[in-house]
Amino acid sequence: QVQLVDSGGGSVQAGGSLRLSCAVSGRTFTTYGFAWFRQAPGKEREFVASISYNDAHTDYADAVKGRFSISRNSAETTAYLQMNSLKPEDTALYYCAAKQWLLKNAYSPTDFLAWGQGTQVTVSS
């Protein structure tokens, strides 16, 4: 099992950018795919983006396509979410999640067993 630590959240104005980081501990980083989910107050946790264990596949929610980019760095054992052109509706608590041998088509929180603690993103208009 891996342990995940999320960071990089903050408060920005609409149109700004943030980069979230997910530091992964454990010696099996290359066998895990990663995803980012977010949860706004009073709403369910929703899928944002994912990247496969072999870096061959990425997937994005329609709401963030063209603005967000997910990546991974094996040397740093870290997954990233670059968020550009942020909107007030992107305001939420963002969570990193991991699933071993993840390829694609995993959009439900129940698909993932390992989670970070969350990092808050607040976008003001």
N, C-alpha and C positions, 0 to 999 in steps of 0.2 A: 504493500500500500504506500501511496505517496502522501506527503503533507504539503499543503498549499498555503501561501501567504500573499494576500492581495495588497496592492498599494497603488498610489498614483492619483487617487481621486482628489477632488477639490471643487472650488467654486469658480465659474467662468461666466462671461457674458455670451449671449447668443452669437454664433459665428466663430467662437473660439475653439481651441483644441486642447485635448488632454491625452496622455498615454498612460494606460493602466498596465501594471506589471503583476505577474503571478509567479512568484519564486517557488520552485518545486524542489523538495528534498527527497532523497532516495536515489538509488543507483540504477533505476529502471526508467529514466526519463524518456528514452527513445521508444519505449513500448506503449507510451500513453499519448492519446489525443486529448485536446483541451477545448473547452468551450467557455464562453462568457454568457451569463444570464444576468437579468436585472429585475429588480422588484421595486415598484413605486408604492407609496403608502396606500393601503386599501385595495391593492391589485395583486394578482397572482404573479409568481415568478415567471418571466418569459425569456425565451431563447433570443440571443443576440447574434452570436457567431460561433463557429467551431473550426478546428483545424485537425486533420487526421494525424495518426501517430507517425506516418511516413512522409508528412508534409505534402502529400499528393492532392489532397482535397481541402477546400475551404468552403464554408457555407455561411450565408448571412440572412438575417431576417429582412423582409422587404423594407421595413422602416429605416434600416441603417445602410442598405446597399448604396455603394458609391460614396459613402461618408466615413465608414469605419473599415479598418483593416486589421485582421488577426494574423499574428506571426508567432514563430517559436525560435529559440536559439538553444541548441543542444549544449554548446560550450558553456553557456551561462545557466543552463537548466531553468530557463524562464520563458513563459509565454507572455505575449503582449497584446494589447488592444489599442490601436491608434484611432482616436476619435477626432474627426475634423468636422467643421461646419455644425457645431453642436446647436441643438434646439432646446427650448425649455422643456419640451416633452421627453427629452432624454434624461431628465432628472430622475434619479433612482439610486438605490443601493446596488452596486455591481458585484457579482460573484464570479470567481473563476471555479471551474469544475474539471475533473479529469476522469477519463474512462480508458481502461487498457484496451489496446488494439482497436481504438475508434477509427472508423473509416469515414462514414457519412450517414446522413439520415437519422441522427440522434438529436431530437429537439425537445424532449421532455426532461424535466429535472430528475425524474425517476430513472433515467438512463445512466445517471452518474452517481458514483458512490463517494468520491472524494471532493471536498469543497473547501474553498478559502473562507475567511471570516467576513469578507465583504469590504468594499470601499465606496464611500459616498461621492456621487457626482451631482452637483447642483448647477443648473444653467439658468441664468437670469435673462429676462428680456430687456 
